Amino acid sequence: MITRLRSILFDIFFYMFTTMYLLLFMPIAMFAPRKLIFILFRTWTRICFFMLSVIVGLTYTIRGREHLDAITENGPCIIACKHQSAFDTIFISLFLDDIVIILKGQLAYVPLFGYYLKKLGSIFIDRENKTAAIRDLIKKSRDAISNKRSIFIFPEGTRAKPGENIPYQRGISLLYRDLNVPVVPVALNTGVFWGRKSPFKYPGNIIIDIQPPISPGLERDQFMEILQETIDTASTHLLDTTPVKQKRSWFKRILTLTFVVSMCVGLTSYLGIKTLIDHKLNQAGIRYTTSKIHFDLRNLPSYELTNASITSPTLPGSLIMAESVRITLTGVKKITVELKNIHTQLYGNIFLTIADLEAFLELYANKISLPYMKARNTIVKIGSFTHALDLLEGTYKQTKNTLNFSCNTPRPTQMNASIIMINGLIEQKDKQAKGEISLQTTFGMPFIDALQQQGVITPIRADELKLALHPIEHESNQNLKQITFPIDN
């Protein structure tokens, strides 16, 4: 029972740690060279094996390391390994500085992990189309050998039970004949402790037995016979290794391990999530002084920014500033954003000061979208003219080349409430911002005079507005004036 609990505890650690580790280094992995990706992969392997020994009590021993070292000193080789468990696919990174692993094609589609395997230059085999798979295998293996990289392959093509001998696939013989490099057989007994279909892992000592290499130049049948007999015989000799019974007090150890794992997972999760969110915010053009994640058992985790600003690449001088921004994940694809003490500037002349804002935020690379926002206690400032609004609703969308916004007081409104609608569409063409901002308001002649005094519109334009603009009938029977500000910087 204790053994199974320890195995479950390791699985929890493994999947959580792996996810956070891959997320944490994803921004680096996107641009890093293959050598750095390999270092990350090796570090991840060492941490997983260390926790496997601490939590499960499963360790490993290498025999015949000198055979592998002697061959790789003179050039690359093919390493043919017995395959009994998932352990077999990752241990090889600890012994060679640069290697190409041949894997089944389904692993390429595993979220996050498949991306790293592709960055490592792994070769994926499509089992549904064997002819094309063989051609691709030989071509990519040639490239690997020409770049002085050894190849790691499972000649059986699938995992086998301990003691089970599966006929070897012809891919290993084709590589042996075509690449003309030594083949190093590797036997092991991982299936005794980490079964192919078993959900549990058992304590003990895995033995990885590296056999003397097979020189190139043999006939196909002779090579296949020697390879299979060498690997299967050596693997069978290792099957007398049995799980080691643990005689220590596991209650205190499990509590200690649970605490250590929780701390590791928590810290990794915090750093991984924070790095990912910071990267997305920076991609979207959001700048801020500090950022931190808030964890609360009573509420959902939230992300807080201080002194945040969103600038428009399309329209210089336009921005959104807030002293405090709190982002909370409220659904699978929905994020709630709370902003306080906001200062918004559009085209250098129209200012909105908002005391409180609720919005749903969508963030993509070079794109910010507020498909819905509701602002309370808003003060509209145009020139020296100011007006307070209890509620303002609208949308905001900013991409690399376009700024599109729309906001208005909700309708229907009371007879004595002011109505305001601001709409703008600005596009950047040939490094110039072009478009317009239109304003419709119930404000009368003092509003137009204020615009003229501040130089927002010319005296001629002010006279045209007073004389030519006709009142627009609205359901509240108030006069709604429309003014358009052309943008052509």
VOGU-3710 file (C-alpha; in Angstrom, 3 decimals, decimal comma):
1> mitrlrsilf> 0,000/0,000/0,000  2,810/2,395/0,929  4,585/1,569/-2,325  1,529/2,475/-4,361  1,004/5,725/-2,447  4,614/6,674/-3,107  4,164/5,888/-6,808  1,037/8,068/-6,976  2,873/10,867/-5,171  5,677/10,713/-7,730
11> diffymfttm> 3,190/10,798/-10,624  1,587/13,928/-9,167  4,995/15,553/-8,827  6,123/14,410/-12,275  3,186/15,793/-14,252  2,910/19,054/-12,313  6,642/19,715/-12,312  7,023/18,791/-15,992  4,178/21,099/-17,012  5,504/24,043/-15,014
21> ylllfmpiam> 9,100/23,408/-16,099  8,178/23,357/-19,781  6,000/26,455/-19,422  8,707/28,306/-17,495  11,311/27,832/-20,206  8,950/28,077/-23,188  9,909/31,733/-23,965  13,567/30,646/-24,003  12,912/27,461/-25,955  11,180/29,384/-28,750
31> faprklifil> 14,451/31,070/-29,737  17,160/28,958/-28,075  19,611/26,842/-30,109  19,385/23,058/-29,998  22,324/22,775/-27,595  20,558/24,855/-24,945  17,349/22,823/-25,398  19,388/19,675/-24,784  20,784/21,167/-21,554  17,234/21,946/-20,392
41> frtwtricff> 16,178/18,391/-21,266  19,100/16,899/-19,329  18,410/19,093/-16,291  14,758/18,033/-16,312  15,846/14,374/-16,519  18,187/14,682/-13,548  15,526/16,327/-11,388  12,957/13,654/-12,295  15,385/10,797/-11,574  16,406/12,380/-8,271
51> mlsvivglty> 12,770/12,677/-7,162  12,135/9,116/-8,421  14,817/7,837/-6,044  13,642/10,031/-3,144  9,902/9,401/-3,445  9,681/5,883/-4,911  13,082/4,532/-3,887  13,890/3,568/-7,481  17,511/4,113/-8,493  19,635/3,010/-11,443
61> tirgrehlda> 23,104/1,630/-12,105  25,118/1,762/-15,331  27,271/-1,148/-16,428  29,647/-1,136/-19,392  29,879/2,630/-19,687  33,401/2,192/-21,032  32,037/0,537/-24,204  29,964/3,612/-25,057  32,742/6,069/-24,186  35,298/4,236/-26,327
71> itengpciia> 33,042/4,284/-29,392  31,830/7,894/-29,112  35,403/9,185/-28,749  35,997/8,132/-32,362  32,710/9,364/-33,799  28,952/8,896/-33,700  27,238/5,529/-33,393  23,824/3,859/-33,233  22,615/2,908/-29,743  20,063/0,060/-29,883
81> ckhqsafdti> 18,230/-0,258/-26,567  15,757/-2,730/-25,072  12,410/-1,012/-24,478  10,321/-1,916/-21,416  9,123/1,387/-19,909  8,917/5,172/-20,293  12,169/5,395/-18,283  14,088/4,155/-21,338  13,276/7,195/-23,501  14,973/9,783/-21,318
91> fislflddiv> 17,938/8,248/-19,469  20,277/8,423/-22,492  20,539/12,226/-22,228  22,648/11,775/-19,082  25,465/9,991/-20,901  25,902/11,787/-24,223  26,187/15,513/-24,907  24,382/15,375/-28,236  22,085/12,624/-29,460  19,084/12,177/-31,751
101> iilkgqlayv> 16,280/9,979/-30,394  13,974/7,987/-32,688  10,424/7,964/-31,281  6,909/7,034/-32,293  5,039/9,785/-34,126  2,302/10,207/-31,498  4,776/11,809/-29,080  5,157/14,794/-31,422  1,587/15,819/-30,590  1,887/15,685/-26,802
111> plfgyylkkl> 1,245/19,267/-25,573  4,434/21,138/-24,620  6,560/17,968/-24,412  6,174/17,285/-28,127  7,328/20,834/-28,925  10,569/20,311/-26,964  11,153/16,940/-28,631  10,865/18,637/-32,019  13,312/21,360/-30,945  15,741/18,590/-29,940
121> gsifidrenk> 15,675/17,322/-33,510  14,060/13,977/-32,615  13,046/11,683/-35,451  9,379/10,640/-35,356  8,177/7,422/-36,996  4,749/7,355/-38,634  3,556/3,796/-38,096  0,615/4,229/-40,457  2,834/4,907/-43,479  5,833/2,637/-43,056
131> taairdlikk> 7,350/3,188/-46,506  7,484/6,969/-46,134  8,566/6,557/-42,517  11,589/4,448/-43,514  12,667/6,980/-46,156  12,343/9,830/-43,661  14,180/7,818/-40,991  17,167/7,126/-43,231  17,377/10,707/-44,535  17,251/12,330/-41,082
141> srdaisnkrs> 19,604/9,735/-39,607  22,163/10,542/-42,312  21,909/14,217/-41,396  22,432/13,400/-37,714  25,509/11,246/-38,343  26,980/13,884/-40,681  26,617/16,393/-37,823  28,527/14,040/-35,464  25,373/13,114/-33,504  24,743/9,568/-32,344
151> ififpegtra> 21,330/7,930/-32,830  19,255/6,276/-30,100  16,691/3,718/-31,278  14,469/0,959/-29,877  14,827/-1,867/-32,418  11,672/-3,633/-31,164  9,597/-0,573/-32,060  7,410/-0,885/-28,953  7,623/-1,673/-25,242  7,878/-5,330/-24,238
161> kpgenipyqr> 7,198/-7,141/-20,976  10,194/-8,369/-18,955  11,315/-11,664/-20,498  9,306/-11,105/-23,681  11,305/-11,227/-26,922  9,703/-9,280/-29,778  11,061/-9,589/-33,350  13,171/-6,552/-34,195  11,976/-4,126/-36,864  13,885/-3,845/-40,145
171> gisllyrdln> 14,589/-0,138/-39,576  17,614/-0,921/-37,407  19,145/-3,135/-40,116  18,619/-0,455/-42,769  20,337/2,136/-40,578  23,202/-0,273/-39,857  23,754/-0,903/-43,567  23,270/2,703/-44,735  25,106/4,664/-42,028  28,086/2,293/-41,704
181> vpvvpvalnt> 28,734/3,097/-38,032  29,038/0,789/-34,982  25,905/-0,314/-33,131  25,997/-0,373/-29,312  23,457/-2,827/-27,786  21,907/-1,844/-24,453  20,086/-4,267/-22,137  18,024/-3,262/-19,105  15,395/-4,436/-16,625  13,211/-1,340/-16,234
191> gvfwgrkspf> 10,030/-3,370/-16,788  10,526/-5,113/-13,431  10,003/-1,843/-11,562  8,189/0,386/-14,090  5,852/-1,873/-16,036  4,551/-1,187/-19,527  0,897/-1,063/-18,444  1,289/-0,920/-14,680  0,093/2,338/-13,066  2,631/1,930/-10,256
201> kypgniiidi> 6,390/2,112/-9,898  8,236/-0,051/-7,380  11,419/0,545/-5,368  14,611/-1,166/-6,414  17,633/-0,692/-8,620  17,337/-0,492/-12,410  20,377/-1,885/-14,208  21,363/-0,493/-17,604  23,893/-2,879/-19,167  25,822/-1,461/-22,148
211> qppispgler> 27,232/-4,285/-24,267  30,340/-4,275/-26,509  29,653/-2,618/-29,884  28,891/-4,459/-33,122  31,229/-3,304/-35,876  29,830/-2,274/-39,270  30,066/-4,470/-42,363  28,127/-7,590/-41,353  25,396/-9,164/-43,459  21,862/-8,156/-42,577
221> dqfmeilqet> 20,749/-11,528/-41,145  23,977/-12,014/-39,252  23,762/-8,520/-37,747  20,123/-8,929/-36,705  20,829/-12,291/-35,079  23,791/-10,965/-33,086  21,965/-7,798/-32,030  18,804/-9,521/-30,822  20,643/-12,332/-29,065  22,959/-9,875/-27,316
231> idtasthlld> 20,210/-7,555/-26,051  17,611/-10,191/-25,163  20,058/-12,530/-23,435  21,592/-9,773/-21,331  18,133/-8,389/-20,448  16,937/-11,843/-19,373  19,924/-12,203/-17,030  18,838/-8,999/-15,287  15,339/-10,252/-14,448  16,371/-11,858/-11,162
241> ttpvkqkrsw> 16,581/-8,343/-9,690  13,551/-7,920/-7,402  12,057/-4,860/-5,710  13,806/-3,882/-2,504  11,722/-3,912/0,653  11,890/-0,679/2,546  12,422/-0,951/6,297  12,351/2,723/7,169  9,538/4,647/8,790  7,663/6,048/5,808
251> fkriltltfv> 5,082/8,140/7,597  7,465/10,982/8,451  9,257/10,607/5,132  6,037/10,896/3,138  5,052/14,027/5,073  8,482/15,535/4,440  8,412/14,607/0,770  4,897/15,987/0,384  6,022/19,304/1,847  9,151/19,428/-0,326
261> vsmcvgltsy> 7,226/18,504/-3,472  4,518/21,053/-2,680  7,114/23,784/-2,227  8,879/22,833/-5,463  5,655/22,658/-7,428  4,375/25,899/-5,902  7,576/27,814/-6,645  7,860/26,369/-10,144  4,198/27,115/-10,823  4,560/30,692/-9,617
271> lgiktlidhk> 7,679/31,393/-11,684  6,345/29,575/-14,734  2,953/31,281/-14,781  4,442/34,694/-14,009  7,045/34,376/-16,787  4,411/33,315/-19,295  1,993/36,130/-18,385  4,772/38,742/-18,406  5,816/37,562/-21,863  2,251/37,816/-23,189
281> lnqagirytt> 1,736/41,280/-21,688  4,996/42,573/-23,139  4,081/41,135/-26,540  0,799/43,049/-26,365  2,595/46,343/-25,626  1,587/46,619/-21,952  4,269/48,162/-19,750  4,279/48,303/-15,954  6,506/48,896/-12,948  5,927/45,679/-10,973
291> skihfdlrnl> 3,834/42,525/-11,290  2,866/39,778/-8,868  0,429/36,904/-8,462  -2,059/36,821/-5,578  -3,119/33,425/-4,223  -6,170/33,336/-2,007  -7,928/30,164/-0,855  -11,262/31,976/-0,897  -10,877/33,497/-4,373  -9,356/32,695/-7,731
301> psyeltnasi> -5,666/33,602/-8,259  -5,175/37,076/-9,696  -2,357/38,989/-11,376  -1,647/42,553/-10,261  0,238/45,250/-12,166  1,252/48,653/-10,857  1,588/51,798/-12,970  0,505/49,979/-16,107  0,296/51,691/-19,478  -0,987/50,545/-22,850
311> tsptlpgsli> 0,410/52,556/-25,723  -0,862/52,529/-29,264  1,672/51,682/-31,995  -0,849/53,041/-34,470  -1,493/56,456/-32,964  1,432/58,122/-31,150  0,352/60,017/-28,069  -2,627/57,756/-27,358  -2,479/55,577/-24,291  -4,293/54,012/-21,350
321> maesvritlt> -2,703/54,421/-17,909  -3,731/52,881/-14,602  -2,108/52,936/-11,176  -3,382/49,432/-10,439  -4,539/46,596/-12,690  -5,824/43,256/-11,388  -6,353/40,363/-13,818  -8,390/37,331/-12,709  -9,052/34,148/-14,665  -12,815/33,601/-14,431
331> gvkkitvelk> -13,266/30,946/-17,108  -11,484/28,804/-19,659  -11,218/31,677/-22,152  -12,381/34,627/-20,053  -10,253/37,014/-18,029  -11,726/39,732/-15,824  -9,720/42,931/-15,571  -10,122/45,520/-12,827  -8,386/48,880/-13,304  -8,206/51,720/-10,781
341> nihtqlygni> -7,270/55,398/-11,142  -7,301/55,320/-14,923  -6,176/58,033/-17,278  -6,993/57,541/-20,963  -5,774/59,769/-23,757  -6,986/59,523/-27,348  -5,394/61,618/-30,085  -3,941/64,083/-27,576  -7,226/66,009/-27,177  -9,888/63,691/-25,810
351> fltiadleaf> -9,262/62,566/-22,231  -11,246/60,127/-20,107  -10,637/59,842/-16,375  -12,276/56,672/-15,045  -12,486/55,809/-11,354  -13,511/52,183/-11,873  -13,528/49,856/-14,882  -14,650/46,275/-15,427  -13,691/44,498/-18,630  -13,076/41,176/-20,311
361> lelyankisl> -9,574/41,123/-21,715  -8,220/39,103/-24,643  -4,446/39,085/-25,112  -2,617/37,819/-28,170  0,706/38,715/-29,728  0,563/42,420/-30,717  -3,173/42,495/-30,041  -5,307/43,784/-27,168  -9,054/43,436/-27,201  -11,648/44,529/-24,652
371> pymkarntiv> -14,810/43,079/-26,228  -16,808/44,547/-23,372  -15,998/47,194/-20,792  -18,065/49,127/-18,290  -16,732/52,323/-16,725  -18,267/54,041/-13,712  -17,738/57,589/-12,411  -16,187/58,796/-15,658  -15,093/62,364/-16,376  -14,829/63,385/-20,020
381> kigsfthald> -12,349/66,213/-20,697  -12,034/67,927/-24,055  -9,932/71,015/-23,818  -11,181/72,932/-20,792  -14,596/71,366/-21,085  -15,400/68,647/-18,546  -18,464/66,573/-17,912  -19,154/63,761/-15,450  -20,878/60,526/-16,453  -22,180/57,875/-14,078
391> llegtykqtk> -21,743/55,028/-16,526  -19,979/54,478/-19,837  -19,964/51,248/-21,859  -17,983/50,270/-24,920  -15,241/48,256/-26,601  -11,545/48,717/-27,325  -9,360/46,828/-29,789  -5,728/47,526/-30,600  -3,545/45,653/-33,063  -0,190/46,491/-34,550
401> ntlnfscntp> -1,656/48,629/-37,335  -5,168/49,479/-36,168  -6,828/51,166/-33,198  -10,606/50,793/-32,966  -12,696/51,994/-30,039  -16,300/52,825/-29,242  -17,910/54,009/-26,021  -21,259/55,505/-25,103  -23,655/56,051/-22,238  -26,195/53,230/-22,100
411> rptqmnasii> -29,637/53,721/-23,584  -32,415/54,323/-22,793  -31,337/57,094/-20,465  -33,161/59,479/-18,194  -34,368/62,801/-19,589  -31,884/64,809/-17,538  -28,886/62,537/-18,241  -26,295/63,492/-20,817  -25,609/61,247/-23,798  -22,125/60,864/-25,243
421> minglieqkd> -20,741/58,546/-27,906  -17,088/58,437/-28,986  -16,038/56,275/-31,912  -12,665/56,051/-33,582  -10,898/54,022/-36,220  -7,251/54,813/-36,905  -4,993/52,847/-39,253  -1,283/53,168/-39,734  -0,250/53,300/-43,377  3,231/54,178/-44,569
431> kqakgeislq> 4,159/54,992/-40,952  1,374/57,596/-40,760  -1,792/57,374/-38,674  -4,911/58,065/-40,693  -8,556/57,873/-39,723  -11,038/59,808/-37,631  -12,633/60,170/-34,230  -16,310/61,040/-34,164  -18,075/62,467/-31,133  -21,812/62,708/-30,600
441> ttfgmpfida> -23,022/64,545/-27,539  -25,977/66,384/-26,047  -23,650/69,212/-25,060  -24,653/72,525/-26,611  -22,857/75,662/-27,825  -20,564/76,035/-24,739  -19,028/72,726/-25,646  -18,184/73,880/-29,172  -16,807/77,172/-27,806  -14,529/75,224/-25,454
451> lqqqgvitpi> -13,194/73,198/-28,356  -12,433/76,411/-30,263  -10,697/78,043/-27,297  -8,407/75,061/-26,841  -7,501/74,967/-30,526  -9,110/71,564/-31,080  -11,164/73,043/-33,902  -10,702/76,255/-35,889  -13,093/79,237/-35,585  -14,374/78,481/-39,091
461> radelklalh> -15,047/74,912/-38,087  -16,830/76,086/-34,932  -19,085/78,387/-36,969  -19,813/75,571/-39,393  -20,833/73,323/-36,530  -23,121/75,959/-35,045  -24,766/76,800/-38,338  -24,678/73,622/-40,389  -25,143/70,834/-37,897  -28,791/70,051/-37,442
471> piehesnqnl> -30,121/68,598/-34,223  -30,552/64,855/-34,325  -33,792/63,685/-32,813  -33,221/61,184/-30,030  -35,627/59,153/-27,911  -34,914/61,514/-25,028  -35,849/64,521/-27,204  -32,445/66,089/-26,568  -30,203/67,587/-29,245  -27,340/65,284/-30,171
481> kqitfpidn> -24,417/67,119/-31,833  -21,868/65,262/-33,957  -18,277/66,420/-34,422  -15,591/64,581/-36,379  -11,846/64,981/-35,784  -9,819/63,869/-38,816  -6,538/62,097/-38,098  -3,672/62,531/-40,533  -0,310/62,667/-38,792
//
